[in-house]
Amino acid sequence: MGYDWGSIAKAYVKCFDEIKDAFNVVLKNVIRPIYDCMLLAASAENPKWYFYYKNAKKKRIREKYETLLQNKFFQLLAEKN
């Protein structure tokens, strides 16, 4: 009458791994290009920021310019409303 909890847990882990892989594919192929277009639109006034965001060798520098572009994008959105 007992359940084999080990095999049930393995099945759940396998199922969640497949869901995670599918979500990563969606994230990489759909969300990321939209996000890059958003940052590109925000860099209209200062295109160097987008260049540095895409091409900087150090992660710290990429994050700095990504943050600048995000702030600029939301500032532009706030001005429109």
C-alpha positions in Angstrom: 0.0 0.0 0.0 3.0 2.3 0.3 4.3 4.5 -2.5 7.8 4.5 -3.9 8.5 8.1 -3.1 12.0 7.9 -4.6 10.7 7.2 -8.1 8.0 9.8 -7.7 10.5 12.4 -6.7 12.8 11.5 -9.6 9.8 11.9 -12.0 9.0 15.3 -10.6 12.7 16.4 -10.9 12.8 15.2 -14.5 9.5 17.0 -15.3 10.7 20.3 -13.7 14.1 20.0 -15.6 12.2 19.8 -18.9 10.0 22.8 -18.0 13.1 24.8 -17.0 14.8 23.9 -20.3 11.7 25.0 -22.3 11.5 28.2 -20.3 15.2 29.0 -21.0 14.6 28.5 -24.8 11.7 31.0 -24.7 13.7 33.4 -22.6 16.7 33.3 -25.0 14.7 33.4 -28.2 11.8 35.7 -27.4 12.4 37.9 -24.3 16.1 38.7 -24.8 15.7 40.3 -28.3 12.8 42.4 -27.0 14.9 43.5 -24.1 17.8 44.4 -26.4 15.4 46.4 -28.6 14.2 48.3 -25.5 17.8 49.2 -24.6 18.6 50.1 -28.2 15.6 52.5 -28.2 16.8 54.1 -25.0 20.3 54.7 -26.4 19.1 57.1 -29.2 20.6 60.1 -27.4 23.9 58.3 -26.5 24.7 55.4 -28.7 28.0 54.7 -27.0 26.1 53.4 -24.0 24.6 50.6 -26.0 27.9 49.8 -27.7 29.6 49.6 -24.2 26.7 47.4 -22.9 27.1 44.9 -25.8 30.9 44.9 -26.2 32.5 45.6 -22.8 34.9 42.8 -21.6 34.2 43.2 -17.9 30.9 42.3 -16.5 30.9 45.3 -14.1 31.1 47.7 -17.1 28.4 45.9 -19.0 26.1 46.0 -15.9 26.9 49.7 -15.4 25.8 50.6 -19.0 22.8 48.2 -18.8 21.6 50.1 -15.7 22.1 53.4 -17.4 20.1 52.3 -20.4 17.3 50.8 -18.2 17.0 54.1 -16.2 17.0 56.1 -19.4 14.2 53.9 -20.9 12.0 54.2 -17.9 12.6 57.9 -17.8 11.5 58.2 -21.4 8.4 56.2 -20.6 7.6 58.4 -17.7 7.9 61.5 -19.8 5.5 60.1 -22.4 2.8 59.6 -19.8 
